Amino acid sequence: KNMASVKLCFILLAGTLASSAAFQVPASFFTGPSVVAPAVQRSAYTTPRLRIATRMQETEAAPSEAWSPAGMTVEDFFERSIGSWRSLRSSHNIAFAQLEEVNSDIDITDVAIEDPELQDICKQYKVDPSTACSSIRMAWEGTSDWDEEEILNGSTVLVVVKDSADKGKLLRSVGYTETIPAAGDWEMQPDGTFVLNTLYDRAAAEERIWFATPDLRMRVSMIKTQGGKGVLTASLSTEVRDKSS
């Protein structure tokens, strides 16, 4: 009887100490048909794999800052524009209350100063080609939901001339609204938006183009009356860089 009491005291004492990581009792100590060994907590010891994972989480580099086009120069803007793009343009003809959706493939390439088309457009506007800070050729091909069988295609050369760091002239061999050569006034805004205003014979166009990411361009265009008081057409284009080509 005394031995049973002593053993019971050891069981109670072991159960109390077992909650401490510093003391563990072998399961073989607890014998007998009516005695169940108390659960023993795991020690604070960690495996090498867990220590490595914890260390990697602690030393993981802070996420990089979000990309922003703010402060982009006009040279940066046109250099980033070079490449192939998939474009979706949604237009609202306000005068006739009609909607149009155009899907296009756009290719933008650099143009050398010796290019005949560049030379012609500079000559027409009496601009020295060597003063151009950027020059590109933009070619497009697409379809409209108004007539999916008709192919819309064309190309134009754009020549950028600076009057100051953030303003100047943009010469086009083919205009946006009318298929004739055109010259517009551009401005780079502090947030990286390229703003272009062009006056044509029968209308005026305002375009705002910016990079949402390095591979996504957004374009908002408005065709206005010649005096600029009324809006005839408004459109929004999203242009995603095609990296497969």
Secondary structure, DSSP 8 states (H G I E B T S, - for coil): -HHHHHHHHHHHHHHHHTTSTT----GGG--STT---------S---HHHHHHHHHHHH----------TT--HHHHHHHH-EEEEEEEEEEETTTTEEEEEEEEEEEEE--TT-HHHHHHHHHTT--GGGEEEEEEEEEEEEETTEEEEEEEEEEEEEEEESSSSEEEEEESS-SSSSS-EEEEEEE-TTS-EEEEEE-SSEEEEEEEEEEETTEEEEEEEEEETTSSSEEEEEEEEEEE----
